[in-house]
Amino acid sequence: MPDQQPSDGHAEPTITVHAHGELTTYFGRSYGGIKVPIEPGITIAAFLERRGVPAKEVWLFARNGETVKADVTLSPGDELELFAPVAGG
């Protein structure tokens, strides 16, 4: 999905989401991640809520390669890895 260009000619701020496991249901699957528009300063928790991702569906978050909590804020250009819980028996 290409970055969207608002009418003023400035690119909309985006992050790259790498969703794993069942979380691809919400973001899709693409080598190199999916570009998703954000509001700068939004927390991971608020971002996921606005995308309709239930909090219990995400087991681990990593921003720019570092494990973080859901209250960390996102900035344009960030890489966000989302990992679903693994079940098995």
N, C-alpha and C positions, 0 to 999 in steps of 0.2 A: 504494500500500500504506500503510494508516494506521499510525501509531506503535503499538507494542504496549504495553499497560499491564500490568506485573507485578501480582501480587496485593497488593503493599503500596501500590498506588495511584500510585507514581512512574513517570513516563514513562521508558522505556528510552532511553539515550543513542543518538543517531543522527547520521549525516552524510548529506549529499546527494551522490550520485554521478552525474556526467554522463559516461557512457561514449560513446565515438565509434567509428565504423567497426565492425570485427568484435567489439569488446569488448561491444557490446550483447547478444551471445550470452550473456554471463555475468550481465548486470545488467538487461536489458530496455531498452526505449526509452520515454521519457516526457518531454513538454515540462516543463521545470522540474526535471528530474532524478528520481532514485529515492532514497527514504529507505531507508537501510540501518543496522541496529543495529551498534554498535561497542563495544569495550572501550576506555574512555578511556586514552590513552597508548600505544596500539598503533601500530606503525610502518606506513607504507603497504605495505611489502614483506610484513609479517606479515598484514595485512588481506587483501591479494590472495591470498596463499598459502592462508589459511583459506577464502576464497571459491572456491578451485580455479582461479584465473587463473594460467597459466604466466607467469613473469617475462618471457620473450622475446616475449610477446604485447603488452606495453605499452612504447611507445617514449618517451612523455613523460607526466609527472605535473605537475599544477598544483593547489596547495592555496590556496583563497581567492584565486584569480587570479594567484598567483605560482608560477613554475616552480620545482620542488623535486626533491630526490633521494628515492629509495625509503626511505631510513632516517629520514625526517622523521616525527614522531609526529602522530597525529590527535587532535582534541578534539571533543566533542559540538558540533554546529552547523556544523562545517567543510563546505566545498564542495570536492569532489574531482573534478577533470577528468582523464579517462584517454584517451590517444590511442594508437591502434594504428599500427604502421608502415604506410607506404603503399608498395605495389608497383605497378609499371607498366612499360610498355615502349614 
